[in-house]
Amino acid sequence: MVEEVLFETESTIDRAAVADYLRTVADGLERGSELTLTSGEQELSVDPPEQVTFEVKAEREHDGGPSELSLEFELEWVEGESTTGGGELDISAEDL
């Protein structure tokens, strides 16, 4: 399968700004709204179906220097179809 990148952005922002962004996405998903991604002159609207595949991945990359950690959240669906099945996911955040 050939991958076509439709939208991509990366920036350094504080955790509160990330939380606000994710909250906006979550609110849109809960309402069933179309989501519009905007960065500079880039803009893409997507309309996820009711059922999607949700992937959470934590990675550590190291090349001899300091390790780089990442946490990725991905929604995936086939255009024009809805996805069913899968297991339950539990995510929690604790103050340490």
N, CA, C and O atoms as a GROMACS GRO file, in nm:
protein
  384
    1MET      N    1   0.085  -0.118   0.000
    1MET     CA    2   0.000   0.000   0.000
    1MET      C    3   0.089   0.124   0.000
    1MET      O    4   0.186   0.131   0.075
    2VAL      N    5   0.057   0.219  -0.083
    2VAL     CA    6   0.132   0.343  -0.093
    2VAL      C    7   0.074   0.443   0.008
    2VAL      O    8  -0.047   0.462   0.016
    3GLU      N    9   0.162   0.506   0.084
    3GLU     CA   10   0.118   0.605   0.183
    3GLU      C   11   0.132   0.745   0.125
    3GLU      O   12   0.235   0.780   0.069
    4GLU      N   13   0.027   0.824   0.137
    4GLU     CA   14   0.026   0.963   0.094
    4GLU      C   15   0.003   1.051   0.216
    4GLU      O   16  -0.102   1.041   0.279
    5VAL      N   17   0.099   1.135   0.250
    5VAL     CA   18   0.085   1.224   0.365
    5VAL      C   19  -0.004   1.342   0.323
    5VAL      O   20   0.031   1.418   0.233
    6LEU      N   21  -0.118   1.355   0.389
    6LEU     CA   22  -0.213   1.461   0.358
    6LEU      C   23  -0.192   1.586   0.443
    6LEU      O   24  -0.224   1.697   0.402
    7PHE      N   25  -0.138   1.566   0.563
    7PHE     CA   26  -0.117   1.677   0.656
    7PHE      C   27  -0.011   1.632   0.754
    7PHE      O   28  -0.014   1.519   0.802
    8GLU      N   29   0.082   1.720   0.785
    8GLU     CA   30   0.183   1.690   0.885
    8GLU      C   31   0.237   1.819   0.943
    8GLU      O   32   0.264   1.915   0.870
    9THR      N   33   0.251   1.821   1.073
    9THR     CA   34   0.307   1.937   1.139
    9THR      C   35   0.380   1.891   1.264
    9THR      O   36   0.346   1.788   1.322
   10GLU      N   37   0.478   1.966   1.305
   10GLU     CA   38   0.551   1.936   1.428
   10GLU      C   39   0.597   2.068   1.487
   10GLU      O   40   0.651   2.154   1.417
   11SER      N   41   0.576   2.083   1.617
   11SER     CA   42   0.620   2.204   1.685
   11SER      C   43   0.647   2.173   1.831
   11SER      O   44   0.599   2.073   1.884
   12THR      N   45   0.724   2.258   1.893
   12THR     CA   46   0.753   2.244   2.036
   12THR      C   47   0.659   2.337   2.111
   12THR      O   48   0.666   2.459   2.097
   13ILE      N   49   0.571   2.278   2.192
   13ILE     CA   50   0.475   2.355   2.270
   13ILE      C   51   0.468   2.295   2.410
   13ILE      O   52   0.518   2.185   2.433
   14ASP      N   53   0.408   2.367   2.504
   14ASP     CA   54   0.401   2.315   2.640
   14ASP      C   55   0.289   2.212   2.653
   14ASP      O   56   0.199   2.205   2.569
   15ARG      N   57   0.295   2.134   2.760
   15ARG     CA   58   0.199   2.026   2.782
   15ARG      C   59   0.056   2.077   2.791
   15ARG      O   60  -0.036   2.008   2.745
   16ALA      N   61   0.035   2.193   2.849
   16ALA     CA   62  -0.100   2.248   2.860
   16ALA      C   63  -0.160   2.274   2.721
   16ALA      O   64  -0.279   2.250   2.699
   17ALA      N   65  -0.078   2.323   2.629
   17ALA     CA   66  -0.126   2.347   2.492
   17ALA      C   67  -0.159   2.215   2.421
   17ALA      O   68  -0.256   2.208   2.346
   18VAL      N   69  -0.078   2.112   2.446
   18VAL     CA   70  -0.107   1.980   2.390
   18VAL      C   71  -0.241   1.930   2.444
   18VAL      O   72  -0.324   1.880   2.369
   19ALA      N   73  -0.261   1.945   2.575
   19ALA     CA   74  -0.386   1.901   2.638
   19ALA      C   75  -0.506   1.975   2.577
   19ALA      O   76  -0.609   1.913   2.551
   20ASP      N   77  -0.493   2.105   2.555
   20ASP     CA   78  -0.601   2.183   2.493
   20ASP      C   79  -0.633   2.130   2.353
   20ASP      O   80  -0.749   2.117   2.316
   21TYR      N   81  -0.529   2.101   2.276
   21TYR     CA   82  -0.546   2.051   2.140
   21TYR      C   83  -0.618   1.916   2.143
   21TYR      O   84  -0.715   1.894   2.071
   22LEU      N   85  -0.568   1.824   2.228
   22LEU     CA   86  -0.629   1.691   2.237
   22LEU      C   87  -0.774   1.700   2.287
   22LEU      O   88  -0.859   1.623   2.243
   23ARG      N   89  -0.801   1.792   2.379
   23ARG     CA   90  -0.936   1.812   2.431
   23ARG      C   91  -1.029   1.858   2.318
   23ARG      O   92  -1.144   1.814   2.310
   24THR      N   93  -0.980   1.947   2.233
   24THR     CA   94  -1.060   1.994   2.120
   24THR      C   95  -1.091   1.879   2.025
   24THR      O   96  -1.204   1.866   1.977
   25VAL      N   97  -0.991   1.797   1.998
   25VAL     CA   98  -1.012   1.680   1.912
   25VAL      C   99  -1.113   1.586   1.978
   25VAL      O  100  -1.205   1.538   1.912
   26ALA      N  101  -1.096   1.558   2.108
   26ALA     CA  102  -1.186   1.469   2.179
   26ALA      C  103  -1.329   1.521   2.176
   26ALA      O  104  -1.423   1.444   2.154
   27ASP      N  105  -1.346   1.650   2.199
   27ASP     CA  106  -1.480   1.709   2.196
   27ASP      C  107  -1.544   1.693   2.058
   27ASP      O  108  -1.662   1.661   2.048
   28GLY      N  109  -1.466   1.716   1.953
   28GLY     CA  110  -1.517   1.700   1.817
   28GLY      C  111  -1.555   1.556   1.787
   28GLY      O  112  -1.658   1.531   1.724
   29LEU      N  113  -1.474   1.462   1.832
   29LEU     CA  114  -1.505   1.320   1.812
   29LEU      C  115  -1.633   1.283   1.886
   29LEU      O  116  -1.718   1.211   1.832
   30GLU      N  117  -1.647   1.331   2.008
   30GLU     CA  118  -1.765   1.299   2.087
   30GLU      C  119  -1.893   1.354   2.023
   30GLU      O  120  -1.998   1.288   2.027
   31ARG      N  121  -1.885   1.472   1.964
   31ARG     CA  122  -2.001   1.534   1.897
   31ARG      C  123  -2.028   1.472   1.761
   31ARG      O  124  -2.137   1.489   1.706
   32GLY      N  125  -1.930   1.400   1.705
   32GLY     CA  126  -1.945   1.346   1.570
   32GLY      C  127  -1.917   1.450   1.464
   32GLY      O  128  -1.962   1.437   1.350
   33SER      N  129  -1.843   1.554   1.501
   33SER     CA  130  -1.813   1.663   1.409
   33SER      C  131  -1.698   1.629   1.315
   33SER      O  132  -1.612   1.546   1.346
   34GLU      N  133  -1.698   1.694   1.202
   34GLU     CA  134  -1.582   1.689   1.113
   34GLU      C  135  -1.467   1.762   1.183
   34GLU      O  136  -1.489   1.866   1.244
   35LEU      N  137  -1.346   1.708   1.175
   35LEU     CA  138  -1.230   1.771   1.237
   35LEU      C  139  -1.150   1.844   1.131
   35LEU      O  140  -1.122   1.788   1.025
   36THR      N  141  -1.112   1.967   1.158
   36THR     CA  142  -1.030   2.044   1.066
   36THR      C  143  -0.895   2.068   1.130
   36THR      O  144  -0.885   2.128   1.237
   37LEU      N  145  -0.791   2.020   1.063
   37LEU     CA  146  -0.653   2.039   1.107
   37LEU      C  147  -0.594   2.156   1.031
   37LEU      O  148  -0.605   2.161   0.908
   38THR      N  149  -0.533   2.250   1.102
   38THR     CA  150  -0.477   2.369   1.039
   38THR      C  151  -0.340   2.397   1.096
   38THR      O  152  -0.320   2.392   1.218
   39SER      N  153  -0.244   2.425   1.010
   39SER     CA  154  -0.110   2.467   1.051
   39SER      C  155  -0.054   2.555   0.940
   39SER      O  156  -0.026   2.507   0.830
   40GLY      N  157  -0.038   2.683   0.970
   40GLY     CA  158   0.008   2.776   0.867
   40GLY      C  159  -0.092   2.778   0.753
   40GLY      O  160  -0.210   2.806   0.773
   41GLU      N  161  -0.044   2.748   0.633
   41GLU     CA  162  -0.131   2.747   0.516
   41GLU      C  163  -0.189   2.608   0.488
   41GLU      O  164  -0.272   2.592   0.398
   42GLN      N  165  -0.146   2.508   0.566
   42GLN     CA  166  -0.200   2.373   0.551
   42GLN      C  167  -0.336   2.364   0.619
   42GLN      O  168  -0.355   2.420   0.728
   43GLU      N  169  -0.430   2.295   0.557
   43GLU     CA  170  -0.557   2.269   0.619
   43GLU      C  171  -0.614   2.140   0.563
   43GLU      O  172  -0.609   2.116   0.442
   44LEU      N  173  -0.669   2.057   0.651
   44LEU     CA  174  -0.730   1.931   0.610
   44LEU      C  175  -0.849   1.904   0.700
   44LEU      O  176  -0.838   1.913   0.823
   45SER      N  177  -0.963   1.870   0.641
   45SER     CA  178  -1.080   1.830   0.718
   45SER      C  179  -1.101   1.680   0.702
   45SER      O  180  -1.093   1.627   0.591
   46VAL      N  181  -1.127   1.612   0.814
   46VAL     CA  182  -1.154   1.469   0.814
   46VAL      C  183  -1.281   1.445   0.893
   46VAL      O  184  -1.314   1.520   0.984
   47ASP      N  185  -1.352   1.339   0.856
   47ASP     CA  186  -1.479   1.305   0.922
   47ASP      C  187  -1.474   1.158   0.962
   47ASP      O  188  -1.523   1.072   0.890
   48PRO      N  189  -1.414   1.129   1.079
   48PRO     CA  190  -1.404   0.990   1.122
   48PRO      C  191  -1.542   0.928   1.142
   48PRO      O  192  -1.633   0.994   1.190
   49PRO      N  193  -1.558   0.800   1.104
   49PRO     CA  194  -1.686   0.732   1.127
   49PRO      C  195  -1.705   0.703   1.276
   49PRO      O  196  -1.615   0.728   1.357
   50GLU      N  197  -1.819   0.650   1.310
   50GLU     CA  198  -1.852   0.619   1.450
   50GLU      C  199  -1.752   0.520   1.511
   50GLU      O  200  -1.715   0.535   1.627
   51GLN      N  201  -1.709   0.421   1.435
   51GLN     CA  202  -1.614   0.321   1.483
   51GLN      C  203  -1.482   0.338   1.408
   51GLN      O  204  -1.480   0.341   1.285
   52VAL      N  205  -1.372   0.350   1.482
   52VAL     CA  206  -1.238   0.364   1.424
   52VAL      C  207  -1.143   0.268   1.495
   52VAL      O  208  -1.173   0.220   1.604
   53THR      N  209  -1.030   0.242   1.434
   53THR     CA  210  -0.923   0.170   1.501
   53THR      C  211  -0.839   0.274   1.572
   53THR      O  212  -0.795   0.371   1.510
   54PHE      N  213  -0.816   0.256   1.702
   54PHE     CA  214  -0.741   0.351   1.784
   54PHE      C  215  -0.615   0.282   1.833
   54PHE      O  216  -0.621   0.179   1.900
   55GLU      N  217  -0.501   0.340   1.799
   55GLU     CA  218  -0.372   0.283   1.838
   55GLU      C  219  -0.298   0.380   1.929
   55GLU      O  220  -0.291   0.500   1.901
   56VAL      N  221  -0.244   0.327   2.036
   56VAL     CA  222  -0.159   0.405   2.125
   56VAL      C  223  -0.024   0.336   2.126
   56VAL      O  224  -0.016   0.214   2.146
   57LYS      N  225   0.083   0.413   2.104
   57LYS     CA  226   0.216   0.354   2.097
   57LYS      C  227   0.315   0.442   2.174
   57LYS      O  228   0.317   0.564   2.157
   58ALA      N  229   0.395   0.379   2.258
   58ALA     CA  230   0.505   0.448   2.326
   58ALA      C  231   0.634   0.387   2.273
   58ALA      O  232   0.647   0.264   2.268
   59GLU      N  233   0.729   0.471   2.235
   59GLU     CA  234   0.854   0.424   2.176
   59GLU      C  235   0.973   0.492   2.242
   59GLU      O  236   0.963   0.604   2.293
   60ARG      N  237   1.085   0.423   2.241
   60ARG     CA  238   1.213   0.481   2.281
   60ARG      C  239   1.308   0.462   2.164
   60ARG      O  240   1.328   0.350   2.116
   61GLU      N  241   1.367   0.571   2.119
   61GLU     CA  242   1.467   0.565   2.012
   61GLU      C  243   1.600   0.608   2.069
   61GLU      O  244   1.610   0.708   2.141
   62HIS      N  245   1.704   0.533   2.037
   62HIS     CA  246   1.837   0.571   2.084
   62HIS      C  247   1.939   0.535   1.978
   62HIS      O  248   1.930   0.430   1.913
   63ASP      N  249   2.035   0.622   1.961
   63ASP     CA  250   2.140   0.601   1.862
   63ASP      C  251   2.277   0.626   1.923
   63ASP      O  252   2.366   0.680   1.858
   64GLY      N  253   2.293   0.589   2.049
   64GLY     CA  254   2.420   0.611   2.118
   64GLY      C  255   2.420   0.733   2.207
   64GLY      O  256   2.497   0.740   2.302
   65GLY      N  257   2.334   0.830   2.177
   65GLY     CA  258   2.323   0.950   2.260
   65GLY      C  259   2.204   0.935   2.353
   65GLY      O  260   2.160   0.823   2.381
   66PRO      N  261   2.153   1.047   2.401
   66PRO     CA  262   2.035   1.041   2.488
   66PRO      C  263   1.915   0.979   2.414
   66PRO      O  264   1.896   1.001   2.295
   67SER      N  265   1.836   0.903   2.487
   67SER     CA  266   1.718   0.841   2.428
   67SER      C  267   1.611   0.946   2.402
   67SER      O  268   1.599   1.044   2.474
   68GLU      N  269   1.534   0.923   2.298
   68GLU     CA  270   1.419   1.007   2.266
   68GLU      C  271   1.294   0.923   2.285
   68GLU      O  272   1.280   0.817   2.225
   69LEU      N  273   1.202   0.970   2.368
   69LEU     CA  274   1.077   0.900   2.394
   69LEU      C  275   0.964   0.966   2.316
   69LEU      O  276   0.963   1.087   2.297
   70SER      N  277   0.869   0.885   2.272
   70SER     CA  278   0.753   0.941   2.204
   70SER      C  279   0.628   0.865   2.246
   70SER      O  280   0.634   0.748   2.282
   71LEU      N  281   0.517   0.934   2.242
   71LEU     CA  282   0.386   0.879   2.270
   71LEU      C  283   0.298   0.919   2.153
   71LEU      O  284   0.277   1.038   2.128
   72GLU      N  285   0.246   0.820   2.082
   72GLU     CA  286   0.168   0.846   1.961
   72GLU      C  287   0.026   0.795   1.976
   72GLU      O  288   0.003   0.686   2.028
   73PHE      N  289  -0.069   0.875   1.931
   73PHE     CA  290  -0.210   0.837   1.927
   73PHE      C  291  -0.252   0.839   1.781
   73PHE      O  292  -0.227   0.937   1.710
   74GLU      N  293  -0.315   0.732   1.735
   74GLU     CA  294  -0.353   0.724   1.594
   74GLU      C  295  -0.495   0.673   1.580
   74GLU      O  296  -0.532   0.572   1.641
   75LEU      N  297  -0.573   0.741   1.502
   75LEU     CA  298  -0.706   0.696   1.462
   75LEU      C  299  -0.696   0.649   1.318
   75LEU      O  300  -0.636   0.716   1.235
   76GLU      N  301  -0.753   0.534   1.289
   76GLU     CA  302  -0.743   0.480   1.153
   76GLU      C  303  -0.878   0.423   1.111
   76GLU      O  304  -0.948   0.360   1.191
   77TRP      N  305  -0.914   0.446   0.985
   77TRP     CA  306  -1.037   0.391   0.930
   77TRP      C  307  -1.024   0.381   0.780
   77TRP      O  308  -0.942   0.449   0.719
   78VAL      N  309  -1.106   0.297   0.721
   78VAL     CA  310  -1.111   0.283   0.576
   78VAL      C  311  -1.215   0.381   0.525
   78VAL      O  312  -1.328   0.384   0.574
   79GLU      N  313  -1.176   0.461   0.427
   79GLU     CA  314  -1.270   0.561   0.374
   79GLU      C  315  -1.398   0.492   0.328
   79GLU      O  316  -1.395   0.394   0.254
   80GLY      N  317  -1.510   0.546   0.374
   80GLY     CA  318  -1.639   0.493   0.334
   80GLY      C  319  -1.686   0.373   0.414
   80GLY      O  320  -1.796   0.323   0.389
   81GLU      N  321  -1.606   0.324   0.508
   81GLU     CA  322  -1.645   0.210   0.591
   81GLU      C  323  -1.627   0.245   0.737
   81GLU      O  324  -1.553   0.337   0.772
   82SER      N  325  -1.696   0.170   0.825
   82SER     CA  326  -1.671   0.185   0.968
   82SER      C  327  -1.606   0.057   1.017
   82SER      O  328  -1.624  -0.050   0.958
   83THR      N  329  -1.530   0.068   1.126
   83THR     CA  330  -1.455  -0.043   1.181
   83THR      C  331  -1.527  -0.095   1.305
   83THR      O  332  -1.579  -0.017   1.385
   84THR      N  333  -1.530  -0.227   1.320
   84THR     CA  334  -1.590  -0.285   1.440
   84THR      C  335  -1.493  -0.382   1.503
   84THR      O  336  -1.396  -0.423   1.441
   85GLY      N  337  -1.521  -0.417   1.628
   85GLY     CA  338  -1.437  -0.515   1.698
   85GLY      C  339  -1.326  -0.448   1.773
   85GLY      O  340  -1.324  -0.326   1.788
   86GLY      N  341  -1.232  -0.530   1.822
   86GLY     CA  342  -1.119  -0.479   1.897
   86GLY      C  343  -1.142  -0.489   2.046
   86GLY      O  344  -1.253  -0.518   2.091
   87GLY      N  345  -1.038  -0.465   2.121
   87GLY     CA  346  -1.046  -0.476   2.266
   87GLY      C  347  -1.069  -0.343   2.332
   87GLY      O  348  -1.075  -0.238   2.266
   88GLU      N  349  -1.080  -0.348   2.463
   88GLU     CA  350  -1.098  -0.226   2.540
   88GLU      C  351  -0.963  -0.164   2.570
   88GLU      O  352  -0.862  -0.233   2.575
   89LEU      N  353  -0.962  -0.034   2.588
   89LEU     CA  354  -0.840   0.040   2.618
   89LEU      C  355  -0.865   0.123   2.741
   89LEU      O  356  -0.968   0.190   2.753
   90ASP      N  357  -0.770   0.120   2.833
   90ASP     CA  358  -0.778   0.199   2.953
   90ASP      C  359  -0.655   0.287   2.961
   90ASP      O  360  -0.542   0.237   2.964
   91ILE      N  361  -0.675   0.418   2.964
   91ILE     CA  362  -0.563   0.513   2.977
   91ILE      C  363  -0.586   0.595   3.102
   91ILE      O  364  -0.694   0.648   3.124
   92SER      N  365  -0.483   0.605   3.185
   92SER     CA  366  -0.494   0.688   3.303
   92SER      C  367  -0.367   0.772   3.317
   92SER      O  368  -0.260   0.733   3.269
   93ALA      N  369  -0.381   0.884   3.382
   93ALA     CA  370  -0.266   0.970   3.410
   93ALA      C  371  -0.267   0.998   3.559
   93ALA      O  372  -0.371   1.032   3.617
   94GLU      N  373  -0.153   0.984   3.621
   94GLU     CA  374  -0.143   1.006   3.764
   94GLU      C  375  -0.042   1.115   3.793
   94GLU      O  376   0.058   1.127   3.723
   95ASP      N  377  -0.069   1.193   3.895
   95ASP     CA  378   0.030   1.290   3.944
   95ASP      C  379   0.134   1.214   4.022
   95ASP      O  380   0.099   1.139   4.113
   96LEU      N  381   0.259   1.232   3.990
   96LEU     CA  382   0.366   1.161   4.061
   96LEU      C  383   0.428   1.248   4.166
   96LEU      O  384   0.520   1.205   4.236
   0.00000   0.00000   0.00000
